[in-house]
Structures are given as structure tokens and as C-alpha cells.
């Protein structure tokens, strides 16, 4: 299959490299020093599942130079989804699928609003990985896995073809979902509660889940998100928040969320699309979210400063 990967970070870089390693035609869309390094010496992935180097790698800044592809993997940050979807337009033909792989729950609707629901899949990426330097990706934890599905839950030949492509790649497992919205919300519950409390406390997971005060914050944030999901018709299993807390207890004690690391480093983060989305969607559904309201309010000055909107 022919793929274009927009956003060659920890997620896009890893899964795109695995597709290229498996023999698929992959074009990477990147900018700056990262693009220059990939163009000069290839894309290199250091992975617990086995290292891989794609050399030479096809990379460009301009999607208009690529042509129509079978699948666009959209692996940018949450706040970049709409802009990235617009940039993907030259890649999209009548049969092209677009697979967004973001932490939040709103990306499929954002992509559909730009490119059409008929082109849009839902996707969840499960991996701990990051850009280690220009042209270099490091997979540092979690068995790399994807959950992919049609937005209406059908098992179509086109989504099965995408799943086969990923499933045939080394170091990657794929699940074809009949309810991708459920899969998106399950990850959203975990990552949003962990990231929000971790960012406020600036403490690793082992500390946050052990101290009674901060454990109650995670549990409370999870329950709020669970209620918002239920109000929106998401078919969560009974006790979903409790099951996610069990997973929280299995995360390495020194683990931190990317949102937490971004805020601590003074970089723009996904706050408005994670905790902010809980508050926003909760308000629309009439569901109170006081813990998430507090987390959003406490972190917003740092987020606004990182985006150059306030100075202090």
C-alpha cells in the first residue's frame, strides 16, 4: 500500500518506519532539522522490538509533491489536527483513508470536517516513544499496538486492508475495532487523568498513585470522564474507571505523561484537547467536572505562557 505519514514524531515515526520496513511505499512529511536529517541519512528507530533504519527514506515538506496515497497517517499533536488535515488534501483521492492517531477523542470529527467522513477512520496508538534527535525515534516502553476502526463500526474491506498492512509490520500488533469510539474514550480516560494530575503535581506515576491525596485526584478525574462519556452515549463497560485504575497501578513508577513533560519544559501541550475537552464536553452534556476544572485552571497560565499569550 501507499502511505503518507504527516507528523514524524514518536508515533508517526515508529509506525511509519515499520510500514516501510515491511515493504510499503511510505512518504514522510516533516519539517526543519528533522526533515533534513531524514533526507540526508534516513529515519532511525531504536526500539525494544528491534531497531530499524529506513535509508534512504522518502521525506518532504510539501504534500503537493507526493500525489494520491491509499492511507494518510495523521500523527501530529492534537492542536495541529485541523491544519494537518488541510495539508493532507492533495494526498486524498476517492479511495483514500485518513487515520488520525491522537490522544484525544475529537480528532476523527476534526478530520471529517475538513476531508469528509467517508475518508476518515478512528485510531488509537499504544506506545511510549519520542523523537530522540533529528532523524531519530526511540521506542522506550509498551508493546506497540494500534486499534483501528470505521467510525460507524463496520468491518469493511478497506479498513481490513489497512489493518493487514500494519499487522504485517514487525513490532506492531493491530486490533480491528467494531466500536472505535469506545477505544478512543478508554485511552482518553487513562491518559487525561494521569497527565493532568501528573502535570499539576510534577511527580512521577509511582508517587501520584501512592499518596492518598493524589490517588483520590486521579480516581475523581477518572470518574468525571466516565460520566461525561456515558452522557455522550459511549458504551463503557461497568466499572471502567476501576479497571483503568488497575492499569494505572501497572505503569512504571518513574513514568510521566507527555503533557506533563511538555508543561514542565515550557512547551505547548495537549492540555486544551485532553483536560480541556473533558470540561468542554462535560458542560455540553450537563455533567459537572470540578476536578478537571481545577486541573485546567491550575495549568492554563503555564499553557498560555508556552504559547506566547501571557508573560510572567
Beta strands, then each sheet from edge to edge (+ up, - down):
strand 1: 2-6
strand 2: 25-29
strand 3: 43-46
strand 4: 52-54
strand 5: 58-60
strand 6: 71-74
strand 7: 97-100
strand 8: 120-133
strand 9: 136-150
strand 10: 173-176
sheet 1: 4+ 3- 9- 8+ 7+ 6+ 1+ 2+ 5+
sheet 2: 4+ 3- 9- 10-
end
